[in-house]
Amino acid sequence: MTVPNAFGPNLTPGYVNAPGSTSEQLPPEILAAIDVPPYLSTACDTAARVEAVDVPDAADWARRLHQRCRFNNKYTGVDCACACHQPERPKDA
C-alpha cells in the first residue's frame, strides 16, 4: 500500500512501494523526453553474478534473488530485461 503525503509519495522509512507499483513513476511527458535505457534489476543482476560462480548453494541463492526482482523500474516503468522473465521458447524455434 502506498501512502501519499502532502508532497507526493511518502519517501520516509516504512513507506511501502510494492513491485509493479507506479506510484513513483515519472510522468509520461518526462519519460518521452529522456532516453530510457534497458533495465536490469539489482536482484537479477546479482543473481546472474551468483549463477556464474561455482560455490555450494549458488543456484538456490540465484533462484531466491530472481524471485525478489521488482519486475519493472519504479521510475520509468521499463520491464526488467533478465532472461528469467522471458517465457520459454519451444525447442523447435
Backbone as a chain_set.jsonl record, in Angstrom:
{"seq": "MTVPNAFGPNLTPGYVNAPGSTSEQLPPEILAAIDVPPYLSTACDTAARVEAVDVPDAADWARRLHQRCRFNNKYTGVDCACACHQPERPKDA", "coords": {"N": [[0.844, -1.182, 0.0], [0.592, 2.167, -0.874], [1.383, 5.267, 0.607], [0.443, 8.41, 0.311], [1.776, 11.707, 0.966], [1.638, 15.221, 1.812], [3.422, 16.144, -0.059], [3.507, 14.469, -2.242], [4.343, 11.056, -3.063], [5.095, 9.239, -0.116], [8.27, 9.24, 1.055], [9.52, 8.375, 3.288], [11.056, 6.33, 5.907], [9.615, 3.094, 6.172], [7.757, 3.377, 4.217], [5.813, 1.77, 1.826], [6.325, 0.371, -1.244], [5.276, -1.535, -3.449], [6.462, -4.161, -5.729], [5.952, -3.467, -9.146], [4.344, -1.308, -8.669], [3.194, 1.924, -9.613], [3.471, 4.296, -8.342], [5.711, 5.953, -8.005], [6.501, 6.527, -10.533], [7.771, 8.395, -13.265], [6.188, 11.209, -14.913], [4.429, 10.835, -18.092], [5.227, 12.771, -20.04], [7.788, 13.488, -19.28], [9.112, 11.022, -19.411], [8.921, 10.632, -22.177], [10.664, 12.537, -23.071], [13.215, 11.786, -22.359], [16.046, 9.573, -22.79], [15.448, 6.385, -22.203], [17.129, 3.841, -20.702], [17.744, 0.243, -21.145], [16.544, -1.928, -18.56], [17.84, -3.692, -15.833], [17.15, -5.387, -13.052], [18.464, -4.96, -9.717], [18.347, -7.276, -8.209], [18.189, -9.337, -10.181], [20.53, -8.835, -11.611], [22.463, -9.336, -9.642], [21.82, -12.015, -9.171], [22.597, -13.183, -11.61], [25.344, -12.864, -11.423], [25.855, -14.497, -9.222], [25.075, -16.942, -10.276], [27.177, -17.404, -11.962], [29.318, -18.323, -10.5], [31.107, -21.029, -8.957], [30.129, -22.334, -6.378], [28.95, -23.871, -3.315], [25.414, -24.037, -2.976], [24.92, -21.88, -4.677], [23.119, -21.883, -6.862], [20.63, -22.046, -5.563], [20.622, -19.634, -4.13], [20.699, -17.834, -6.268], [18.228, -18.396, -7.485], [16.485, -17.495, -5.466], [17.144, -14.789, -5.459], [16.3, -14.002, -8.052], [13.56, -14.331, -7.659], [13.055, -12.158, -6.07], [13.013, -9.976, -7.7], [11.888, -6.759, -8.756], [10.493, -6.477, -11.063], [9.866, -4.217, -12.724], [11.27, -0.995, -13.516], [11.004, 1.351, -11.017], [10.853, 4.07, -11.515], [10.751, 4.523, -14.284], [9.153, 2.548, -15.38], [10.04, 0.634, -17.113], [10.357, -2.73, -18.087], [12.104, -5.39, -16.437], [14.954, -6.721, -17.991], [15.938, -9.253, -17.731], [16.595, -12.631, -18.608], [15.241, -14.498, -17.12], [12.631, -13.746, -16.915], [11.507, -14.119, -19.342], [9.262, -15.906, -21.39], [9.611, -19.414, -21.898], [10.988, -20.567, -24.928], [9.724, -22.67, -27.531], [11.439, -25.744, -28.132], [11.87, -26.277, -30.831], [12.005, -23.872, -32.072]], "CA": [[0.0, 0.0, 0.0], [1.344, 3.407, -0.887], [0.798, 6.268, 1.492], [0.885, 9.728, -0.128], [1.75, 12.797, 1.935], [1.339, 16.5, 1.18], [4.403, 16.424, -1.098], [3.549, 13.346, -3.165], [4.562, 9.783, -2.364], [5.831, 9.311, 1.148], [9.567, 8.604, 0.884], [10.097, 8.168, 4.611], [11.164, 4.911, 6.284], [8.341, 2.43, 6.384], [6.95, 3.534, 3.01], [5.715, 0.515, 1.097], [6.157, 0.548, -2.684], [5.32, -2.923, -3.926], [6.875, -4.362, -7.113], [4.897, -3.187, -10.113], [3.651, -0.075, -8.326], [3.534, 3.072, -10.456], [3.341, 5.498, -7.526], [6.879, 6.829, -8.137], [6.859, 6.606, -11.94], [7.811, 9.734, -13.843], [5.064, 11.497, -15.812], [4.673, 10.449, -19.486], [5.924, 13.803, -20.817], [9.211, 13.411, -18.931], [9.611, 9.772, -19.986], [9.037, 10.806, -23.623], [11.751, 13.476, -23.358], [14.52, 11.243, -21.988], [16.435, 8.283, -23.349], [15.302, 5.418, -21.118], [17.945, 2.666, -21.013], [17.214, -1.052, -20.692], [16.583, -2.065, -17.102], [18.118, -4.986, -15.233], [17.006, -5.153, -11.617], [19.597, -5.302, -8.869], [18.198, -8.687, -7.833], [18.539, -10.198, -11.308], [21.949, -8.612, -11.892], [23.206, -10.079, -8.621], [21.576, -13.441, -9.412], [23.44, -13.599, -12.732], [26.714, -12.962, -10.91], [25.891, -15.675, -8.354], [24.994, -18.11, -11.158], [28.455, -17.566, -12.66], [30.352, -18.86, -9.62], [30.979, -22.449, -8.625], [30.176, -22.489, -4.926], [27.752, -24.556, -2.819], [24.151, -23.294, -2.817], [24.822, -20.715, -5.564], [21.883, -21.958, -7.652], [19.498, -21.71, -4.691], [20.659, -18.189, -3.868], [20.325, -17.151, -7.505], [16.772, -18.544, -7.632], [15.851, -16.58, -4.498], [17.34, -13.409, -5.926], [15.385, -13.779, -9.187], [12.205, -14.199, -7.109], [12.941, -10.848, -5.415], [13.016, -8.92, -8.716], [10.707, -5.905, -8.679], [9.874, -6.632, -12.381], [9.998, -3.031, -13.566], [11.923, 0.142, -12.896], [9.949, 2.109, -10.342], [10.785, 5.447, -12.022], [10.453, 4.576, -15.719], [8.187, 1.52, -15.764], [10.656, -0.315, -18.038], [10.42, -4.09, -17.547], [13.417, -5.995, -16.247], [15.359, -7.406, -19.211], [16.537, -10.545, -17.409], [16.025, -13.778, -19.319], [14.383, -15.3, -16.233], [11.248, -13.288, -17.068], [11.057, -14.416, -20.695], [8.65, -17.242, -21.5], [10.494, -20.361, -22.584], [10.679, -20.793, -26.335], [9.679, -24.096, -27.897], [12.77, -26.23, -28.524], [11.966, -26.303, -32.295], [12.061, -22.499, -32.604]], "C": [[0.881, 1.233, 0.0], [0.611, 4.438, -0.044], [1.282, 7.641, 1.056], [0.903, 10.716, 1.047], [1.499, 14.091, 1.175], [2.271, 16.804, 0.008], [4.49, 15.317, -2.136], [3.77, 12.056, -2.398], [5.431, 9.963, -1.128], [7.136, 8.541, 0.998], [10.272, 8.373, 2.212], [10.217, 6.682, 4.92], [9.802, 4.315, 6.6], [7.399, 2.548, 5.2], [6.96, 2.236, 2.227], [5.435, 0.816, -0.37], [6.341, -0.82, -3.324], [5.823, -3.021, -5.359], [5.698, -4.162, -8.064], [4.129, -1.916, -9.826], [4.105, 1.048, -9.247], [3.521, 4.379, -9.67], [4.517, 6.457, -7.652], [7.316, 7.0, -9.591], [6.792, 8.047, -12.437], [6.61, 9.952, -14.758], [5.427, 11.172, -17.266], [5.462, 11.487, -20.281], [7.425, 13.827, -20.504], [9.819, 12.143, -19.524], [9.813, 9.895, -21.488], [10.234, 11.682, -23.986], [13.14, 12.93, -23.03], [14.774, 9.919, -22.696], [16.422, 7.282, -22.199], [16.083, 4.159, -21.477], [17.244, 1.364, -20.629], [17.405, -1.17, -19.182], [16.879, -3.504, -16.718], [18.088, -4.754, -13.73], [18.267, -5.558, -10.865], [19.541, -6.778, -8.488], [18.632, -9.605, -8.967], [20.006, -10.039, -11.704], [22.807, -9.408, -10.912], [23.036, -11.576, -8.827], [22.453, -13.961, -10.544], [24.892, -13.75, -12.291], [26.877, -14.197, -10.023], [25.866, -16.948, -9.198], [26.34, -18.408, -11.829], [29.559, -18.154, -11.788], [30.055, -20.321, -9.278], [31.193, -22.621, -7.122], [28.901, -23.194, -4.464], [26.583, -23.58, -2.642], [24.003, -22.081, -3.731], [23.51, -20.721, -6.347], [20.662, -21.6, -6.813], [19.452, -20.217, -4.396], [20.245, -17.4, -5.103], [18.814, -17.217, -7.718], [16.042, -17.584, -6.708], [15.98, -15.136, -4.942], [16.41, -13.086, -7.087], [13.949, -13.589, -8.687], [11.984, -12.836, -6.462], [12.924, -9.683, -6.408], [11.742, -8.086, -8.6], [9.98, -5.806, -10.026], [9.944, -5.408, -13.28], [10.655, -1.9, -12.78], [10.864, 1.046, -12.283], [9.826, 3.538, -10.85], [10.36, 5.519, -13.482], [9.392, 3.581, -16.167], [8.755, 0.496, -16.729], [10.774, -1.682, -17.361], [11.861, -4.569, -17.429], [13.737, -6.861, -17.466], [15.955, -8.788, -18.958], [15.808, -11.677, -18.138], [15.105, -14.611, -18.438], [12.906, -14.915, -16.363], [10.665, -13.619, -18.435], [10.397, -15.784, -20.72], [9.596, -18.159, -22.286], [10.019, -20.556, -24.023], [10.575, -22.292, -26.585], [11.045, -24.52, -28.411], [12.96, -26.252, -30.039], [12.156, -24.911, -32.881], [13.491, -22.07, -32.862]], "O": [[1.818, 1.33, 0.793], [-0.619, 4.468, 0.006], [2.405, 8.024, 1.382], [0.136, 10.573, 2.0], [1.174, 14.046, -0.012], [1.942, 17.639, -0.835], [5.487, 15.244, -2.854], [3.427, 11.963, -1.219], [6.378, 10.748, -1.12], [7.118, 7.321, 0.833], [11.489, 8.195, 2.25], [9.563, 5.859, 4.28], [8.953, 4.957, 7.217], [6.355, 1.897, 5.171], [8.025, 1.664, 1.992], [4.427, 1.441, -0.701], [7.452, -1.199, -3.693], [5.645, -2.084, -6.138], [4.59, -4.633, -7.808], [3.334, -1.48, -10.659], [5.277, 1.113, -9.618], [3.556, 5.457, -10.263], [4.353, 7.657, -7.43], [8.382, 7.555, -9.855], [5.891, 8.808, -12.084], [6.072, 8.997, -15.318], [6.599, 11.227, -17.636], [6.287, 11.118, -21.117], [8.236, 14.152, -21.372], [10.918, 12.181, -20.078], [10.764, 9.332, -22.03], [10.76, 11.578, -25.094], [14.142, 13.549, -23.387], [13.847, 9.239, -23.137], [17.285, 7.326, -21.323], [15.745, 3.478, -22.445], [16.269, 1.377, -19.878], [18.321, -0.578, -18.611], [16.241, -4.429, -17.22], [18.909, -4.007, -13.196], [19.037, -6.398, -11.328], [20.57, -7.451, -8.45], [19.374, -10.56, -8.734], [20.65, -11.014, -12.091], [23.763, -10.074, -11.311], [23.995, -12.333, -8.676], [22.997, -15.061, -10.449], [25.589, -14.661, -12.738], [27.91, -14.865, -10.066], [26.55, -17.92, -8.879], [26.601, -19.547, -12.218], [30.639, -18.455, -12.296], [28.91, -20.772, -9.31], [32.271, -22.996, -6.662], [27.878, -23.124, -5.145], [26.765, -22.443, -2.208], [23.048, -21.32, -3.578], [22.862, -19.684, -6.481], [19.755, -20.924, -7.297], [18.384, -19.605, -4.408], [19.522, -16.41, -4.997], [18.191, -16.222, -8.086], [15.084, -16.929, -7.121], [15.04, -14.352, -4.817], [15.796, -12.02, -7.111], [13.206, -12.775, -9.235], [10.841, -12.401, -6.319], [12.831, -8.526, -5.998], [10.657, -8.622, -8.377], [8.959, -5.124, -10.124], [10.072, -5.554, -14.496], [10.601, -1.858, -11.551], [9.928, 1.458, -12.967], [8.791, 4.17, -10.639], [9.685, 6.466, -13.884], [8.793, 3.755, -17.228], [8.043, -0.424, -17.133], [11.227, -1.787, -16.221], [12.723, -4.195, -18.225], [12.897, -7.639, -17.92], [16.433, -9.427, -19.895], [14.583, -11.677, -18.263], [14.273, -15.358, -18.953], [12.029, -15.68, -15.96], [9.472, -13.426, -18.668], [10.918, -16.73, -20.13], [10.281, -17.726, -23.212], [8.826, -20.689, -24.296], [11.252, -23.088, -25.934], [11.735, -23.733, -29.059], [14.099, -26.247, -30.504], [12.44, -24.781, -34.072], [13.727, -20.948, -33.31]]}, "num_chains": 1, "name": "protein.A"}
